Amino acid sequence: MFPVPWFVVALYLAAYAVAGMVIGVVTGWLVSRLARTSRKRLLKDASLGSSGFLAGFIGCIFMGWARNTITYRFGGQHTEVSSTMNTYQHPERMALAIAILLPLFHGLYRRRKLDSASLM
């Protein structure tokens, strides 16, 4: 494995943060439309999506996982290659799920809070 320069890592993390913001805003906007609440909190949904994406991505990278070994052959069955991973192999999937769920739960919590306030 080759070392990755720090600016490339920073660039990718910034791109992931922006992707999480977009996911958070879209999720928050859809929840506010479906729950018929105000759309004033889209900035908070953007920050929830961004922080959820980064936390899910970085958390999966450092989280231990069951060892997974795959073996495949190259070049007419003459070369066999094995690869072993000790971490979750697809952290983007988990990060995407967290970036969607945090603004979703926040929007549903706002709706529930609004409903309980209107009953009193």
N, C-alpha and C positions, 0 to 999 in steps of 0.2 A: 504494500500500500504506500502511496506517495503522500507527502505532506501537502496540505492545502494552505495557500497563503491566507493571512487573516482578513485581507480586504475582500477576498472572494466569499469567505464565510459571512462577513458583515453584509455584503451585497445580497446574498441569498436570504439571510435572516430579515433584512429590510424588505425584500420582495415577499417573504412569507408574512411579515407583519401587515403589509399593504393588502395582500390577498385575504388575510383574516379580517381586516377592516371592511373590505367590500362584502365579504360573507356576512359579517355582523350587521352591516347596514341593510342588506337585502333581507336577511332573516327578521330583523327588527321591524322593517317596513311592512313585510308580509304579515307578521303577527299583529302589528297595530291596525292594519287594514281588516284582518279577520276578526279581531277582538273589538274593533271600533273604539280604539283609544286614541289619544293624541299622539302625534308623531314628533313631539318635542325632544324625545330622548334618543334620537338616532345617533348622536355623538357618543352617548354612553354605550349604545349597542355596538358602535364601531370599536370602541375601546375594549368592550367585552369580547368581541370576535377576534380582535388582534391579540389580546393577551391570552385568550383561550387557544388560539392556533399555536402561538409560540410556546405556551406552557405544555400543550399536548405533544408538540414536536420534540421539544427539548426533554420533556419527561420520558418519552418513549425511547429516546436515544440512550439515556442513562439508566433506564429501568432494566433490571435483570429479567431474562426470559429463558425458557427452556432451550437447551442447546438443540440446534437444528442443522443437520448435515445433509447436503444434497451432492450427488455424484452424477456427472454426465461425461459423455465421450466426444472427442473431436477427431477429425481427419480419418474417416474410414475405420473407426473403432480402434485406433492404435494408441491414442492418448486419452487417459482418464484423468478428470479434474474433480477434486472434492472441495467444497466450500462449507465452512462451519460458521454459524452466527450465534452469538450469545445475547443479542438484543433483538427486539422486535424489528422485523425486516421492513415494515411499511409504516413508518411513523406519520407520514402524510395523511393516511386514512384516519388515524386516531385524532390527529390535529384538526382535520376537517370536521369530524363529528363533534368535537368539543367546541369549535368555533361556531357551529350551528346551534348546539344545545344551550350554550350560555345565554345568548340573546333571546332564544325561544323561552327559556325558563324565566328570564327577567320580564319579558312581555306578558307571560301568563301570570306572574306574580303581581305585576301592575294592574292587570285586569281584575284579579281576585281582590286586591286591595281597594280598587275603585268600586267594585260591587258591594263589598262589606261596608264601605263608607256611605254608599247611597241607601243602604237598608236602615241605617241609624237615624 
